Amino acid sequence: ANWENDKSEIRAVRFKYWTVGHVIQTGLCYPDENDKYQFTKKEDYLAFLKAQARLTKSQYQIGIVDRYIKFVDSSEHPLDIPLLIPELRFDGSGRKHKYRLDFLIINPFTMEKIGFEISPWSTHGALSGKHKTMLELNKEARENFEAEVHKARAYFKKYKIPVLHFTDTDLEDLDEVFNQISIHLDPGAPPKQMEMGLFSEYFGDC
């Protein structure tokens, strides 16, 4: 069965879309299955998110998720905090996908999106082989660079997602990295009149 959105309820729901409150209210779908994860309180969802982050085995992603959890816990209105959506897959899901974006945030009022890519050299640029010529190394470095550029371009072209990259120098200070991310976790006040067209990109074809 395919999951569908009831477009008649978009205006009626009490939660803000793409927030912690959204997930608490509706749960999360299992891909390709007629079942879903259910959460009764924010602590349940945050524990789930923490467990998922640890599956990546990336110290940087784990550190950012830990800071996000503290951010939500310390908020006066935790259910209104936008989701820090991990592992956004492009062109396929599971093991079969073309690209993977580390994190995504969607503004619940404007539906604007922004992606975050954790790009340490060890996983995004490191060159392999011990006996390659300078020509071969330059070719491999160029291919690594082009892959990252094509990835960012693909997300923007298809989903209108600008992507911020954090490199090794940035990742030396994860607190500052999260400070830059957290700017997008405060969506501000809603527009005086929400245009339903803002939702069409997400729900129009569902």
BALOKOL-807731 format. One record per residue: residue in three letters; x, y, z of N, C-alpha, C, CB in turn; residue number from 1. Coordinates in nm, 3 decimals. Glycine has a CB too. Layout:
// residues N
  aa      nx      ny      nz     cax     cay     caz      cx      cy      cz     cbx     cby     cbz   i
 ALA       X       Y       Z       X       Y       Z       X       Y       Z       X       Y       Z NUM
...
***
This chain:
// residues 206
  aa      nx      ny      nz     cax     cay     caz      cx      cy      cz     cbx     cby     cbz   i
 ALA   0.084  -0.118   0.000   0.000   0.000   0.000   0.088   0.125   0.000  -0.095   0.000   0.122   1
 ASN   0.039   0.231  -0.061   0.110   0.358  -0.062   0.048   0.452   0.041   0.107   0.421  -0.202   2
 TRP   0.134   0.523   0.115   0.085   0.621   0.210   0.041   0.746   0.135   0.195   0.655   0.316   3
 GLU  -0.070   0.805   0.178  -0.122   0.924   0.114  -0.152   1.030   0.218  -0.247   0.891   0.031   4
 ASN  -0.149   1.157   0.176  -0.187   1.267   0.263  -0.329   1.309   0.233  -0.090   1.385   0.246   5
 ASP  -0.406   1.331   0.338  -0.543   1.381   0.322  -0.535   1.533   0.309  -0.634   1.339   0.444   6
 LYS  -0.542   1.581   0.185  -0.524   1.724   0.161  -0.632   1.808   0.227  -0.522   1.753   0.013   7
 SER  -0.749   1.747   0.257  -0.856   1.822   0.322  -0.822   1.856   0.467  -0.987   1.744   0.317   8
 GLU  -0.722   1.787   0.523  -0.688   1.810   0.663  -0.569   1.902   0.681  -0.660   1.680   0.730   9
 ILE  -0.507   1.947   0.571  -0.385   2.025   0.583  -0.407   2.151   0.666  -0.332   2.062   0.445  10
 ARG  -0.519   2.220   0.644  -0.546   2.341   0.721  -0.592   2.310   0.863  -0.650   2.425   0.650  11
 ALA  -0.649   2.192   0.884  -0.713   2.162   1.012  -0.618   2.109   1.118  -0.822   2.062   0.990  12
 VAL  -0.505   2.055   1.077  -0.417   1.993   1.177  -0.365   2.098   1.275  -0.299   1.923   1.108  13
 ARG  -0.339   2.053   1.397  -0.292   2.144   1.501  -0.140   2.155   1.506  -0.344   2.098   1.635  14
 PHE  -0.072   2.054   1.456   0.073   2.060   1.456   0.122   2.139   1.335   0.133   1.918   1.454  15
 LYS   0.249   2.178   1.341   0.313   2.243   1.227   0.387   2.135   1.147   0.412   2.358   1.273  16
 TYR   0.371   2.139   1.016   0.433   2.037   0.934   0.585   2.042   0.944   0.391   2.054   0.789  17
 TRP   0.646   1.921   0.937   0.791   1.904   0.939   0.855   1.950   1.069   0.852   1.980   0.824  18
 THR   0.781   1.930   1.180   0.832   1.963   1.313   0.829   1.837   1.400   0.748   2.076   1.378  19
 VAL   0.888   1.849   1.519   0.882   1.739   1.616   0.737   1.704   1.647   0.959   1.776   1.746  20
 GLY   0.653   1.805   1.661   0.511   1.781   1.689   0.442   1.704   1.578   0.439   1.912   1.711  21
 HIS   0.484   1.727   1.455   0.430   1.654   1.340   0.454   1.504   1.356   0.493   1.705   1.208  22
 VAL   0.579   1.468   1.390   0.614   1.326   1.403   0.542   1.263   1.523   0.766   1.311   1.418  23
 ILE   0.533   1.338   1.633   0.464   1.283   1.751   0.319   1.253   1.719   0.474   1.381   1.870  24
 GLN   0.257   1.340   1.639   0.115   1.324   1.607   0.090   1.214   1.505   0.060   1.455   1.554  25
 THR   0.176   1.203   1.405   0.146   1.113   1.293   0.232   0.988   1.287   0.162   1.188   1.165  26
 GLY   0.347   0.989   1.353   0.439   0.876   1.341   0.523   0.887   1.215   0.363   0.745   1.341  27
 LEU   0.605   0.785   1.190   0.691   0.779   1.071   0.660   0.650   0.996   0.842   0.786   1.110  28
 CYS   0.646   0.661   0.864   0.614   0.545   0.782   0.734   0.455   0.763   0.560   0.590   0.647  29
 TYR   0.709   0.325   0.762   0.809   0.230   0.714   0.808   0.236   0.562   0.781   0.084   0.766  30
 PRO   0.922   0.247   0.497   0.923   0.247   0.351   0.865   0.118   0.293   1.066   0.267   0.299  31
 ASP   0.772   0.135   0.199   0.715   0.022   0.124   0.639  -0.077   0.212   0.825  -0.051   0.051  32
 GLU   0.595  -0.034   0.329   0.518  -0.122   0.415   0.396  -0.048   0.471   0.605  -0.177   0.530  33
 ASN   0.294  -0.123   0.500   0.172  -0.065   0.555   0.180  -0.061   0.707   0.047  -0.145   0.509  34
 ASP   0.283   0.005   0.757   0.307   0.012   0.901   0.387   0.137   0.929   0.381  -0.115   0.954  35
 LYS   0.394   0.177   1.057   0.471   0.298   1.089   0.518   0.296   1.233   0.387   0.423   1.064  36
 TYR   0.624   0.374   1.258   0.671   0.396   1.394   0.576   0.494   1.462   0.818   0.451   1.395  37
 GLN   0.540   0.466   1.586   0.453   0.557   1.663   0.530   0.609   1.784   0.322   0.485   1.709  38
 PHE   0.509   0.736   1.817   0.573   0.799   1.932   0.465   0.865   2.016   0.681   0.902   1.888  39
 THR   0.475   0.851   2.149   0.376   0.913   2.236   0.426   1.043   2.297   0.338   0.817   2.347  40
 LYS   0.557   1.064   2.297   0.614   1.187   2.352   0.745   1.217   2.281   0.635   1.175   2.505  41
 LYS   0.793   1.340   2.296   0.912   1.380   2.223   1.033   1.296   2.260   0.942   1.527   2.247  42
 GLU   1.041   1.252   2.386   1.155   1.172   2.429   1.165   1.043   2.348   1.145   1.140   2.578  43
 ASP   1.049   0.986   2.312   1.050   0.864   2.231   1.111   0.891   2.094   0.907   0.808   2.215  44
 TYR   1.069   1.000   2.032   1.122   1.033   1.899   1.271   1.065   1.906   1.045   1.150   1.838  45
 LEU   1.311   1.143   2.007   1.452   1.182   2.016   1.541   1.060   2.042   1.471   1.286   2.128  46
 ALA   1.492   0.963   2.118   1.567   0.839   2.140   1.581   0.761   2.009   1.498   0.751   2.248  47
 PHE   1.474   0.761   1.930   1.477   0.695   1.799   1.578   0.764   1.707   1.336   0.697   1.734  48
 LEU   1.576   0.898   1.706   1.669   0.973   1.622   1.814   0.947   1.664   1.637   1.124   1.630  49
 LYS   1.837   0.942   1.794   1.972   0.917   1.845   2.021   0.780   1.801   1.975   0.928   1.998  50
 ALA   1.934   0.680   1.809   1.972   0.545   1.768   2.001   0.539   1.619   1.861   0.446   1.804  51
 GLN   1.922   0.609   1.538   1.945   0.611   1.393   2.077   0.678   1.359   1.830   0.684   1.323  52
 ALA   2.109   0.787   1.431   2.235   0.858   1.404   2.354   0.768   1.429   2.246   0.984   1.492  53
 ARG   2.346   0.683   1.530   2.459   0.597   1.563   2.481   0.487   1.459   2.438   0.535   1.699  54
 LEU   2.383   0.460   1.379   2.400   0.363   1.272   2.493   0.415   1.163   2.266   0.326   1.211  55
 THR   2.508   0.547   1.152   2.595   0.605   1.050   2.742   0.585   1.084   2.565   0.753   1.033  56
 LYS   2.772   0.570   1.212   2.909   0.556   1.261   2.995   0.679   1.230   2.974   0.432   1.200  57
 SER   2.930   0.792   1.200   3.002   0.918   1.178   3.002   0.999   1.306   2.937   0.999   1.061  58
 GLN   3.120   1.024   1.361   3.128   1.099   1.486   3.069   1.239   1.470   3.274   1.109   1.533  59
 TYR   3.077   1.293   1.349   3.027   1.428   1.326   2.874   1.430   1.322   3.084   1.485   1.195  60
 GLN   2.815   1.336   1.250   2.669   1.330   1.246   2.612   1.298   1.385   2.623   1.225   1.144  61
 ILE   2.677   1.208   1.455   2.632   1.175   1.591   2.640   1.299   1.680   2.718   1.061   1.652  62
 GLY   2.750   1.375   1.669   2.766   1.495   1.749   2.662   1.600   1.719   2.903   1.552   1.729  63
 ILE   2.626   1.615   1.592   2.525   1.713   1.554   2.388   1.671   1.605   2.522   1.732   1.402  64
 VAL   2.356   1.543   1.592   2.227   1.494   1.643   2.220   1.510   1.794   2.206   1.345   1.604  65
 ASP   2.328   1.482   1.866   2.328   1.500   2.012   2.300   1.646   2.048   2.464   1.455   2.072  66
 ARG   2.359   1.739   1.973   2.336   1.881   2.000   2.192   1.920   1.964   2.435   1.968   1.920  67
 TYR   2.138   1.860   1.860   1.999   1.886   1.824   1.904   1.839   1.934   1.963   1.816   1.691  68
 ILE   1.932   1.721   1.988   1.848   1.668   2.095   1.850   1.763   2.216   1.896   1.525   2.137  69
 LYS   1.967   1.813   2.252   1.977   1.909   2.363   1.902   2.038   2.330   2.124   1.940   2.395  70
 PHE   1.909   2.079   2.205   1.841   2.200   2.159   1.689   2.184   2.177   1.875   2.230   2.012  71
 VAL   1.636   2.069   2.134   1.492   2.043   2.147   1.453   2.035   2.294   1.453   1.913   2.074  72
 ASP   1.532   1.963   2.372   1.500   1.946   2.515   1.499   2.078   2.590   1.601   1.852   2.579  73
 SER   1.582   2.172   2.549   1.591   2.300   2.621   1.493   2.404   2.570   1.731   2.354   2.611  74
 SER   1.419   2.372   2.464   1.326   2.468   2.406   1.198   2.479   2.489   1.292   2.428   2.262  75
 GLU   1.144   2.599   2.495   1.015   2.619   2.563   0.900   2.562   2.481   0.991   2.768   2.589  76
 HIS   0.923   2.547   2.351   0.819   2.492   2.263   0.881   2.383   2.175   0.755   2.605   2.175  77
 PRO   0.919   2.271   2.235   0.994   2.169   2.162   0.918   2.109   2.044   1.034   2.059   2.255  78
 LEU   0.786   2.101   2.053   0.709   2.039   1.946   0.705   2.126   1.820   0.568   2.011   1.993  79
 ASP   0.741   2.254   1.835   0.743   2.344   1.719   0.878   2.351   1.650   0.701   2.482   1.762  80
 ILE   0.977   2.279   1.704   1.111   2.281   1.644   1.109   2.200   1.513   1.217   2.223   1.743  81
 PRO   1.159   2.256   1.405   1.166   2.179   1.279   1.249   2.052   1.295   1.225   2.266   1.167  82
 LEU   1.212   1.951   1.221   1.286   1.826   1.222   1.424   1.845   1.162   1.209   1.718   1.147  83
 LEU   1.522   1.777   1.219   1.653   1.764   1.157   1.648   1.629   1.085   1.773   1.773   1.264  84
 ILE   1.612   1.632   0.959   1.585   1.509   0.883   1.717   1.451   0.834   1.489   1.537   0.764  85
 PRO   1.751   1.329   0.875   1.879   1.270   0.833   1.868   1.185   0.708   1.937   1.186   0.946  86
 GLU   1.980   1.168   0.640   1.994   1.067   0.534   1.890   1.082   0.423   1.984   0.929   0.595  87
 LEU   1.879   1.201   0.365   1.785   1.221   0.255   1.840   1.157   0.129   1.758   1.372   0.232  88
 ARG   1.770   1.055   0.078   1.818   0.980  -0.037   1.767   1.041  -0.167   1.774   0.833  -0.026  89
 PHE   1.851   1.037  -0.268   1.819   1.090  -0.400   1.824   0.977  -0.500   1.916   1.206  -0.440  90
 ASP   1.718   0.963  -0.579   1.714   0.862  -0.685   1.729   0.722  -0.626   1.825   0.887  -0.788  91
 GLY   1.629   0.685  -0.543   1.629   0.553  -0.483   1.636   0.561  -0.332   1.746   0.471  -0.536  92
 SER   1.609   0.450  -0.265   1.613   0.445  -0.119   1.694   0.325  -0.074   1.471   0.441  -0.059  93
 GLY   1.716   0.315   0.057   1.792   0.202   0.108   1.933   0.200   0.053   1.721   0.072   0.074  94
 ARG   1.981   0.082   0.018   2.119   0.069  -0.033   2.131   0.121  -0.177   2.164  -0.077  -0.027  95
 LYS   2.021   0.119  -0.251   2.025   0.159  -0.390   1.980   0.305  -0.403   1.937   0.066  -0.477  96
 HIS   2.075   0.396  -0.407   2.044   0.536  -0.426   2.165   0.603  -0.489   2.004   0.605  -0.292  97
 LYS   2.141   0.715  -0.555   2.250   0.783  -0.624   2.327   0.873  -0.530   2.196   0.863  -0.741  98
 TYR   2.255   0.954  -0.452   2.317   1.048  -0.360   2.251   1.038  -0.223   2.308   1.193  -0.415  99
 ARG   2.321   1.086  -0.121   2.266   1.091   0.013   2.308   1.223   0.077   2.314   0.969   0.099 100
 LEU   2.208   1.296   0.127   2.233   1.423   0.193   2.227   1.400   0.343   2.131   1.532   0.149 101
 ASP   2.325   1.450   0.417   2.334   1.418   0.560   2.214   1.468   0.640   2.461   1.476   0.617 102
 PHE   2.177   1.595   0.622   2.065   1.650   0.698   1.984   1.746   0.612   2.115   1.722   0.824 103
 LEU   1.856   1.757   0.645   1.765   1.851   0.578   1.675   1.915   0.683   1.680   1.779   0.469 104
 ILE   1.650   2.044   0.668   1.553   2.115   0.751   1.452   2.182   0.658   1.623   2.220   0.844 105
 ILE   1.324   2.172   0.692   1.217   2.237   0.616   1.147   2.337   0.708   1.116   2.133   0.559 106
 ASN   1.139   2.462   0.666   1.069   2.564   0.743   0.920   2.532   0.742   1.097   2.707   0.686 107
 PRO   0.856   2.515   0.858   0.716   2.473   0.861   0.618   2.579   0.812   0.680   2.433   1.001 108
 PHE   0.662   2.704   0.802   0.574   2.811   0.757   0.590   2.841   0.609   0.600   2.937   0.837 109
 THR   0.712   2.842   0.560   0.738   2.881   0.422   0.767   2.762   0.331   0.852   2.977   0.417 110
 MET   0.790   2.645   0.390   0.828   2.524   0.317   0.965   2.538   0.249   0.723   2.492   0.213 111
 GLU   1.042   2.639   0.286   1.177   2.651   0.233   1.264   2.542   0.292   1.237   2.792   0.264 112
 LYS   1.355   2.491   0.210   1.441   2.379   0.251   1.586   2.422   0.250   1.420   2.258   0.159 113
 ILE   1.664   2.358   0.338   1.809   2.377   0.334   1.874   2.246   0.377   1.854   2.496   0.425 114
 GLY   1.978   2.207   0.302   2.049   2.084   0.333   2.184   2.111   0.393   2.063   2.000   0.208 115
 PHE   2.235   2.013   0.466   2.365   2.023   0.531   2.444   1.896   0.500   2.351   2.044   0.686 116
 GLU   2.565   1.916   0.451   2.650   1.804   0.414   2.777   1.807   0.499   2.685   1.808   0.263 117
 ILE   2.802   1.697   0.569   2.923   1.684   0.649   3.030   1.625   0.558   2.898   1.593   0.777 118
 SER   3.131   1.705   0.525   3.224   1.668   0.418   3.370   1.662   0.464   3.212   1.765   0.306 119
 PRO   3.404   1.572   0.555   3.546   1.557   0.589   3.622   1.497   0.471   3.563   1.468   0.715 120
 TRP   3.747   1.535   0.458   3.829   1.486   0.348   3.838   1.334   0.346   3.968   1.545   0.356 121
 SER   3.837   1.272   0.464   3.856   1.127   0.473   3.749   1.049   0.399   3.857   1.085   0.619 122
 THR   3.629   1.104   0.388   3.522   1.032   0.320   3.478   1.097   0.189   3.404   1.021   0.411 123
 HIS   3.511   1.224   0.168   3.462   1.293   0.049   3.571   1.328  -0.051   3.390   1.417   0.088 124
 GLY   3.697   1.318  -0.011   3.800   1.361  -0.104   3.925   1.277  -0.106   3.837   1.498  -0.073 125
 ALA   3.940   1.189  -0.007   4.065   1.113   0.006   4.097   1.033  -0.120   4.058   1.020   0.126 126
 LEU   4.223   1.032  -0.156   4.268   0.962  -0.275   4.322   0.824  -0.238   4.377   1.045  -0.349 127
 SER   4.302   0.728  -0.327   4.340   0.590  -0.298   4.463   0.549  -0.380   4.224   0.495  -0.326 128
 GLY   4.529   0.446  -0.333   4.643   0.392  -0.408   4.774   0.455  -0.367   4.621   0.413  -0.556 129
 LYS   4.882   0.374  -0.367   5.013   0.421  -0.321   5.108   0.458  -0.434   5.076   0.315  -0.235 130
 HIS   5.082   0.407  -0.554   5.181   0.423  -0.661   5.121   0.492  -0.784   5.239   0.286  -0.700 131
 LYS   5.032   0.587  -0.761   4.971   0.657  -0.872   5.057   0.775  -0.915   4.830   0.704  -0.835 132
 THR   5.048   0.804  -1.043   5.119   0.921  -1.094   5.044   1.048  -1.055   5.136   0.912  -1.248 133
 MET   5.110   1.162  -1.069   5.044   1.289  -1.039   4.923   1.309  -1.129   5.143   1.406  -1.055 134
 LEU   4.933   1.266  -1.252   4.821   1.277  -1.345   4.702   1.196  -1.296   4.862   1.231  -1.485 135
 GLU   4.728   1.075  -1.248   4.621   0.989  -1.198   4.561   1.047  -1.070   4.674   0.847  -1.172 136
 LEU   4.645   1.101  -0.982   4.594   1.160  -0.858   4.509   1.283  -0.887   4.710   1.198  -0.766 137
 ASN   4.553   1.367  -0.981   4.475   1.485  -1.017   4.340   1.445  -1.077   4.553   1.572  -1.115 138
 LYS   4.340   1.340  -1.158   4.215   1.292  -1.218   4.119   1.243  -1.111   4.243   1.180  -1.319 139
 GLU   4.171   1.169  -1.014   4.086   1.118  -0.907   4.034   1.232  -0.820   4.163   1.017  -0.821 140
 ALA   4.119   1.330  -0.790   4.076   1.445  -0.709   3.968   1.523  -0.782   4.196   1.536  -0.678 141
 ARG   3.985   1.540  -0.914   3.885   1.612  -0.993   3.752   1.538  -0.991   3.933   1.631  -1.138 142
 GLU   3.756   1.406  -1.003   3.632   1.327  -1.003   3.562   1.336  -0.868   3.662   1.180  -1.037 143
 ASN   3.640   1.334  -0.759   3.579   1.349  -0.626   3.511   1.484  -0.612   3.686   1.332  -0.516 144
 PHE   3.579   1.589  -0.657   3.524   1.724  -0.649   3.398   1.736  -0.734   3.628   1.827  -0.694 145
 GLU   3.403   1.684  -0.856   3.288   1.694  -0.945   3.169   1.618  -0.890   3.325   1.642  -1.083 146
 ALA   3.193   1.506  -0.825   3.083   1.428  -0.766   3.010   1.509  -0.661   3.136   1.298  -0.704 147
 GLU   3.086   1.583  -0.578   3.023   1.666  -0.475   2.943   1.781  -0.537   3.129   1.721  -0.379 148
 VAL   2.998   1.842  -0.641   2.928   1.952  -0.708   2.802   1.901  -0.776   3.020   2.020  -0.811 149
 HIS   2.810   1.789  -0.844   2.694   1.732  -0.912   2.585   1.695  -0.812   2.735   1.609  -0.994 150
 LYS   2.626   1.645  -0.697   2.530   1.608  -0.593   2.453   1.731  -0.546   2.602   1.543  -0.474 151
 ALA   2.523   1.838  -0.513   2.458   1.960  -0.466   2.368   2.017  -0.575   2.561   2.064  -0.422 152
 ARG   2.414   2.014  -0.698   2.335   2.068  -0.808   2.208   1.987  -0.829   2.418   2.070  -0.937 153
 ALA   2.219   1.853  -0.816   2.103   1.766  -0.836   1.995   1.794  -0.732   2.145   1.618  -0.830 154
 TYR   2.034   1.810  -0.607   1.936   1.838  -0.502   1.867   1.972  -0.526   2.002   1.837  -0.364 155
 PHE   1.944   2.071  -0.572   1.883   2.202  -0.595   1.793   2.199  -0.718   1.992   2.309  -0.612 156
 LYS   1.838   2.132  -0.823   1.762   2.129  -0.947   1.629   2.056  -0.929   1.842   2.064  -1.057 157
 LYS   1.631   1.943  -0.859   1.510   1.862  -0.846   1.421   1.905  -0.730   1.548   1.717  -0.828 158
 TYR   1.484   1.942  -0.615   1.406   1.969  -0.496   1.419   2.113  -0.445   1.447   1.875  -0.387 159
 LYS   1.496   2.197  -0.516   1.520   2.336  -0.474   1.582   2.341  -0.334   1.388   2.416  -0.476 160
 ILE   1.676   2.251  -0.308   1.745   2.246  -0.179   1.886   2.302  -0.194   1.749   2.101  -0.124 161
 PRO   1.913   2.421  -0.140   2.053   2.465  -0.134   2.125   2.384  -0.027   2.063   2.618  -0.104 162
 VAL   2.252   2.356  -0.049   2.327   2.269   0.042   2.447   2.343   0.098   2.372   2.139  -0.029 163
 LEU   2.460   2.344   0.232   2.576   2.398   0.299   2.672   2.284   0.332   2.536   2.476   0.427 164
 HIS   2.798   2.300   0.296   2.899   2.198   0.323   2.986   2.240   0.441   2.986   2.173   0.197 165
 PHE   3.014   2.143   0.528   3.106   2.165   0.639   3.227   2.075   0.618   3.037   2.136   0.778 166
 THR   3.345   2.137   0.605   3.467   2.064   0.577   3.546   2.039   0.705   3.554   2.140   0.475 167
 ASP   3.664   1.980   0.691   3.744   1.942   0.809   3.770   2.060   0.903   3.877   1.883   0.764 168
 THR   3.803   2.174   0.846   3.830   2.291   0.931   3.706   2.330   1.010   3.876   2.410   0.845 169
 ASP   3.589   2.327   0.946   3.464   2.358   1.016   3.438   2.256   1.127   3.347   2.359   0.917 170
 LEU   3.461   2.130   1.096   3.425   2.021   1.187   3.514   2.013   1.310   3.429   1.890   1.113 171
 GLU   3.620   2.093   1.313   3.701   2.101   1.434   3.624   2.164   1.550   3.829   2.181   1.407 172
 ASP   3.517   2.238   1.517   3.435   2.303   1.619   3.289   2.270   1.591   3.457   2.459   1.621 173
 LEU   3.244   2.153   1.641   3.107   2.109   1.614   3.003   2.202   1.677   3.086   1.966   1.666 174
 ASP   3.039   2.268   1.787   2.945   2.363   1.847   2.913   2.475   1.749   3.002   2.420   1.979 175
 GLU   3.015   2.525   1.680   2.993   2.631   1.583   2.917   2.579   1.461   3.127   2.692   1.539 176
 VAL   2.945   2.457   1.420   2.870   2.396   1.311   2.722   2.391   1.346   2.923   2.255   1.279 177
 PHE   2.693   2.345   1.468   2.552   2.336   1.507   2.491   2.474   1.523   2.537   2.256   1.637 178
 ASN   2.568   2.571   1.568   2.516   2.708   1.576   2.467   2.755   1.440   2.624   2.804   1.630 179
 GLN   2.542   2.721   1.336   2.501   2.760   1.201   2.377   2.685   1.156   2.615   2.737   1.103 180
 ILE   2.367   2.559   1.197   2.248   2.481   1.164   2.127   2.532   1.242   2.271   2.332   1.194 181
 SER   2.148   2.566   1.369   2.036   2.602   1.457   1.966   2.731   1.414   2.086   2.617   1.599 182
 ILE   2.034   2.813   1.336   1.969   2.933   1.283   1.843   2.895   1.207   2.066   3.012   1.191 183
 HIS   1.846   2.780   1.142   1.734   2.736   1.060   1.633   2.653   1.139   1.785   2.654   0.943 184
 LEU   1.658   2.637   1.269   1.563   2.566   1.355   1.467   2.661   1.425   1.638   2.484   1.460 185
 ASP   1.481   2.790   1.397   1.388   2.891   1.448   1.316   2.950   1.328   1.463   3.003   1.533 186
 PRO   1.200   2.896   1.293   1.132   2.941   1.172   1.068   3.078   1.182   1.029   2.842   1.135 187
 GLY   1.064   3.137   1.304   1.003   3.268   1.320   0.852   3.260   1.322   1.047   3.360   1.209 188
 ALA   0.788   3.372   1.300   0.642   3.378   1.305   0.583   3.337   1.170   0.594   3.521   1.343 189
 PRO   0.464   3.279   1.171   0.401   3.239   1.044   0.356   3.360   0.965   0.283   3.147   1.069 190
 PRO   0.350   3.349   0.833   0.293   3.458   0.752   0.149   3.483   0.792   0.302   3.425   0.602 191
 LYS   0.100   3.603   0.767  -0.037   3.636   0.804  -0.138   3.545   0.736  -0.067   3.781   0.770 192
 GLN  -0.108   3.506   0.615  -0.197   3.415   0.543  -0.113   3.308   0.474  -0.284   3.491   0.438 193
 MET  -0.133   3.185   0.516  -0.057   3.076   0.457  -0.116   3.039   0.322  -0.056   2.953   0.550 194
 GLU  -0.032   3.043   0.221  -0.075   3.006   0.088  -0.071   2.854   0.074   0.013   3.073  -0.019 195
 MET  -0.184   2.795   0.034  -0.188   2.650   0.019  -0.093   2.603  -0.091  -0.331   2.604  -0.012 196
 GLY  -0.058   2.693  -0.182   0.035   2.656  -0.287   0.169   2.613  -0.233   0.053   2.770  -0.382 197
 LEU   0.206   2.661  -0.113   0.333   2.622  -0.053   0.339   2.473  -0.026   0.355   2.699   0.075 198
 PHE   0.221   2.412  -0.005   0.218   2.270   0.028   0.209   2.182  -0.097   0.100   2.240   0.119 199
 SER   0.175   2.240  -0.211   0.149   2.159  -0.328   0.269   2.078  -0.372   0.104   2.246  -0.441 200
 GLU   0.389   2.133  -0.350   0.512   2.064  -0.389   0.526   1.932  -0.315   0.634   2.152  -0.363 201
 TYR   0.474   1.929  -0.191   0.489   1.809  -0.107   0.369   1.717  -0.116   0.512   1.848   0.037 202
 PHE   0.249   1.776  -0.125   0.129   1.696  -0.111   0.042   1.690  -0.236   0.048   1.748   0.002 203
 GLY   0.075   1.773  -0.336  -0.012   1.782  -0.453  -0.024   1.653  -0.531   0.037   1.889  -0.543 204
 ASP   0.083   1.575  -0.536   0.081   1.452  -0.614   0.068   1.328  -0.528   0.205   1.442  -0.697 205
 CYS   0.041   1.347  -0.401   0.036   1.232  -0.310  -0.098   1.160  -0.321   0.060   1.275  -0.166 206
***
